[in-house]
């Protein structure tokens, strides 16, 4: 009997010690005795493009969407384009020293916004600083479509993609926004519409032709 009780005490002691170790060093608590599990670091970036509107000059007043397809409103040569960039720390802890990069596609050029533009790599880079838990920051860019001479000669309508990236040594994320550019073809002469006056002239000429034909026919008899 004593042996059975001793065995049961040993088993019970084992489970008590095991639970104590799990509570102190495991992830069952929020941090555990010495910090527990490492916190998860996540960041989100959302790239948006403003719907074409020549009446809007302030980027903050534009109507933004994720993407513009070929069937949506299109940009023209020389027209301004507005972009909105939303960066958010989706972690429950702070993120430090976050860098943002915007990769400018061909056929558009930056006009104003945060950061420094490298024309060789066509990249805008800036330090967005530190983000507290769930903190969000918003940035605006003003860009412009190239003049018609610098647009593709063989394309009347084409789409481009603008990519942005946010990252530090703990987390990273990227997003894109599409827009389409329509090249207006010049030198095309519009055919004038046939108004009522033009129709009367044609009708008169037809009757004159019929009369002349009858006269010639009478002379030949």
SVG drawing of the C-alpha trace seen along z (x, -y; Angstrom):
<svg xmlns="http://www.w3.org/2000/svg" viewBox="-39 -75 59 77">
<polyline fill="none" stroke="black" stroke-width="0.4" points="0.0,0.0 2.8,-2.4 4.4,-1.7 1.2,-2.6 0.9,-5.9 4.5,-6.7 4.0,-6.1 0.9,-8.3 2.8,-11.1 5.6,-10.9 3.1,-11.1 1.2,-14.0 4.5,-15.9 5.5,-15.4 2.2,-17.0 2.5,-19.9 6.1,-20.7 5.2,-20.3 2.3,-22.8 4.6,-25.2 7.2,-25.2 4.5,-25.7 3.1,-28.7 6.5,-30.3 8.1,-29.8 5.2,-28.9 2.8,-31.0 -0.3,-30.4 -0.1,-33.8 0.2,-37.1 3.9,-37.4 5.0,-34.6 7.6,-35.1 10.3,-36.4 8.2,-37.8 6.8,-34.5 6.5,-34.2 7.8,-36.9 5.1,-39.4 4.0,-39.3 5.0,-42.2 2.7,-43.1 2.3,-46.1 -0.2,-47.0 0.1,-49.3 -2.8,-50.3 -2.1,-52.0 -5.0,-54.0 -5.5,-56.0 -7.7,-59.0 -10.5,-58.9 -9.6,-61.2 -11.2,-64.7 -9.7,-67.8 -11.6,-70.0 -9.8,-68.6 -6.4,-70.2 -6.0,-69.1 -5.0,-65.5 -6.9,-65.2 -10.2,-66.1 -9.9,-63.3 -12.2,-60.3 -9.9,-57.2 -10.3,-53.6 -8.0,-50.5 -7.7,-50.2 -9.0,-51.7 -9.7,-49.2 -9.8,-50.0 -13.6,-50.5 -13.3,-53.0 -12.4,-56.7 -9.0,-57.1 -6.2,-59.6 -5.0,-61.7 -1.6,-63.0 -0.4,-65.7 -3.2,-65.1 -2.5,-65.1 -2.8,-61.8 -3.3,-61.7 -2.3,-58.7 -3.1,-58.0 -0.9,-55.8 -2.1,-54.4 0.4,-52.7 -0.8,-51.0 0.9,-49.1 -1.5,-46.2 0.6,-44.8 -0.2,-45.0 3.2,-46.5 5.3,-49.3 7.2,-49.3 10.3,-51.5 12.1,-53.0 9.6,-52.1 10.7,-52.8 8.3,-53.4 9.1,-53.0 7.0,-53.9 7.9,-52.4 6.9,-54.9 5.9,-53.2 6.9,-54.5 4.9,-57.2 4.2,-59.2 6.4,-61.6 6.3,-62.7 5.3,-66.3 5.0,-66.5 4.8,-64.4 7.0,-63.0 10.4,-61.5 13.2,-61.7 12.9,-60.6 15.6,-58.6 15.1,-59.0 17.4,-56.1 15.5,-53.5 12.3,-55.5 11.8,-55.0 10.5,-57.4 11.9,-56.6 11.1,-58.1 11.4,-57.3 7.9,-57.0 9.3,-56.9 7.9,-54.9 4.4,-53.5 2.6,-52.8 0.3,-49.8 -2.5,-50.1 -1.2,-53.5 -2.0,-54.6 -0.4,-57.3 -1.7,-58.7 0.4,-60.2 -0.5,-61.8 1.4,-62.0 0.8,-64.2 2.1,-62.8 1.5,-63.7 1.1,-61.7 3.8,-62.3 3.1,-64.5 1.7,-62.6 5.2,-62.6 6.5,-60.3 3.6,-57.9 3.7,-54.6 3.3,-55.3 1.6,-51.9 -1.0,-52.1 -4.1,-54.2 -5.1,-52.8 -2.8,-51.1 -2.7,-50.4 0.2,-50.8 0.6,-49.6 2.1,-51.7 3.6,-49.6 4.3,-50.8 6.1,-49.0 6.4,-49.5 9.0,-47.7 11.5,-47.6 13.6,-44.8 10.5,-43.1 7.7,-43.3 6.9,-44.3 4.0,-44.6 3.3,-45.9 0.3,-46.9 -0.4,-48.1 -2.8,-50.4 -3.7,-50.2 -4.7,-53.1 -5.2,-53.4 -4.0,-56.1 -5.8,-56.9 -3.8,-58.6 -6.0,-61.1 -5.3,-60.7 -4.9,-64.1 -5.2,-65.0 -8.5,-63.2 -11.0,-65.3 -14.6,-64.9 -17.1,-64.3 -19.8,-67.1 -23.2,-65.9 -25.8,-66.2 -28.3,-68.8 -31.7,-69.6 -30.3,-72.3 -27.7,-69.8 -30.5,-67.3 -32.6,-69.8 -29.6,-70.6 -29.1,-66.9 -32.8,-66.5 -32.8,-69.5 -29.7,-68.1 -31.5,-64.8 -34.6,-66.4 -32.3,-68.5 -30.6,-65.4 -33.9,-63.7 -35.1,-66.7 -32.0,-66.8 -32.3,-63.1 -35.9,-63.6 -34.9,-66.6 -32.1,-64.6 -34.5,-61.7 -37.0,-64.0 -34.4,-65.4 -33.3,-61.9 -36.9,-61.0"/>
</svg>
